[in-house]
Amino acid sequence: MWLLRAAAAVCVWVVGGAIIYYRAGNCSVVLRMDSTGRTEEFDQCPWTFGQSFYFAVQTGLSIGFGLLSETSRISKCYSMINILVGSSIISGALALFVQVALSKSASFQSREEQRLAEASAKIHADGYSGFRADELVHLMVQYPQYAKALIWKLEPKRGLAKQRVQAFTEAGHRERTRFAAEIIRECSVRLPEFDKGNLNISDLECFEQQADGCLRKLGRCMREHRTFLVAYTCLLAYWGIGVLFSLVADKNDWITSMYFALSTLSTAGMVAVKTVESNAHVVFVGCYALLGVPMYCFCLGMLANVFVDRYSRHQVHAAMHSKLSKAEMEFLAHASRGDDQSEDIDFAEFMEFQLLRLGRVDRTLLADLREQFQRLDNNHSGRICRRELLSQHMDDTSMFPRETTQATGSGGACGAESGGADDGFWAKRVWWGIRG
């Protein structure tokens, strides 16, 4: 809905501005290029609709090519409004389109962790707590890439490791099971990661990353910086389009063409269009600026974030370890005295307070989370069913572990008395973490 509203606002701004400039009766002395490439002056009165569209865009985005000058007072009055609206509301709407088109939703899980979590759910194991030996064997048989990761961790010699990986991949189900059991026995003796107990998703993710070759590591690096790479690739391609236009349409040299394209994207407007008498050319430049300027600003913002992030992390670290003010101590004392009037603070309350203190969340967000929790807490017990919570955010409920399904039953009865110890522990954390 927001995208539709933003699109409607941009269309009204562009088309409405073009109509106003077209009806205002502006006249200008402009340049016209003849067949030999030389330019001459001529009177353009009134402006064509294409020229009006071009002027509306370049004025609203504050490019200021300076090629067309207004003679109508009505037009000048509207230009002031056009500049104010274009530099604020419309620029924000255009930046929203660019961000949606170029960026990808961030995830707190890496691609490797997501695959491991899905594989863990399919074999009905809790990979975050740790895989048992039989679960790890099942995982390796069903997904040979994890057997490969353990083999590469075991074998320092690449040739021998490749042979073992190939033998495991080509083996049948029964042979794979035997190979997997042998690999696990060998890992339990030689790898220190097995000394602490069962391997979890984090350990296997680390092994898989270590086993990756150069191409896979490069691919992972590109995925991690996908938004940055896509944005700058699109910007370079878009810059090239402007260069080609200036070369072909205005017959400029390479340097002038690159200068035209870059100054248009950056709103410097140092090179104007020579063939302003052509409606096709001025409409193209208007559309080029309409899309290119927010794209350029979006890329500059991403580049600035690279330098700002390190400083922000330092500031967050300093704020976490700074002393509490009197106002913060009073709020913490109020938050710790909940319904049970306890003076103790658990981890969820501590995390809530620190997130508020660091500015990562606000009280409105916490209130919304509390309202969402209360909708799920049908019996007002202060606890909700894990399956009921996760079902709100999952399309495939068949991926739930068997024990969770059995605990919930067909009626969804996993309230305060029927939930397990772990369910109660985490439900309490959720409840106290979102209370106001």
Secondary structure, 3 states (H helix, E strand, C coil): CHHHHHHHHHHHHHHHHHHHHHHCCCCEEEEEECCCCCEEEEEECCCCHHHHHHHHHHHHCCCCCCCCCCCCHHHHHHHHHHHHHHHHHHHHHHHHHHHHHHCCCCCCCCHHHHHHHHHHHHCCCCCCCCCCHHHHHHHHHHCHHHHHHHHHHHCCCHHHHHHHHHHHHHCCHHHHHHHHHHHHHHHHHHCHHHCCCCCCHHHHHHHHHHHCCHHHHHHHHHHHCHHHHHHHHHHHHHHHHHHHHHHHCCCCCHHHHHHHHHHHHCCCCCCCCCCCCCHHHHHHHHHHHHHHHHHHHHHHHHHHHHHHHHHHHHHHHHHHCCCCCHHHHHHHHHHHCCCCCCCCCCHHHHHHHHHHHHCCCCHHHHHHHHHHHHHHCCCCCCCCCHHHHHHCCCCCHHHCCHHHHHHHCCCCCCCCCCCCHHHHHHHHHHHHHHCC
